[in-house]
Amino acid sequence: MTKFPRRLVLGAAATAAMLAAVPAMAQAKKEVLGVAMPAATHSFMAGAVYWANEAKKDLEKANPNIR
């Protein structure tokens, strides 16, 4: 297995874990959700950072208790 698909699978698993935690967090008071990612020095990471920011916007719209 090459590194790119492995990273893609790990990223998808991390995203699924975060999305599974959203309903539980929405029941509490204002919660902070954070993601640690490397700097966008490569086009792959630049894309990942872009989509993470898009997901953040969508989550904040759908769940006003998440920051």
N, C-alpha and C positions, 0 to 999 in steps of 0.2 A: 504494500500500500504506500502510495507517495504521501508526502507531507501535506500537500494542498487538500486532498479529500479528507485526510485525518483531521486537519484543522477545521474544515467545514463541518464535519460530523460533531466535533467537540463544541463548536460555536452553536450549532443547532441544539445540542443537548443543553447547553447553558441557557439559551433563549427559552427553551421549553420549561426548564426549571423555574426561571423567573416568572413566566406567564402562569405557571401553576400556583405560584405564591401570591399572585395579585388578588384573588378573591378574599383570602385570609387577611391581607393587609388592608383591604378596603373597609373592613369592619372596624378597625381600630381608628384612633384619631389620626391626625396628619402624620403620614409616614414618609420617610426619605428612602428612595430606591437608588442605588448606585451601581455602576458597572466600571470595572477597571480594565482598560484596554491599552495596548502599546500605542505610541505615537503613530500618526498616519504618514510614515515615511515611504510607504510602498503603496501602489495603487490598490492592492487587496485590502490593506488596513484602512485606506482612505474610504473605500466603499463600505467597510464594516462600520466605521465611525459615522458615516452619513446615514446609514440605515438604523443605527442605534439612536441617533438624534430624531429620526422620523418616528421610530417606535416610542420614544419618550413623549413626543408631541401627542401621539394617538392615546397613550396611556393616561396622560394628564387630562385630555378631553373626556375620556370615558370614566375616569376615576378622580374626582376633584380632591380626594383625600390623599393623593400621592403627589409628592414633590420630586 
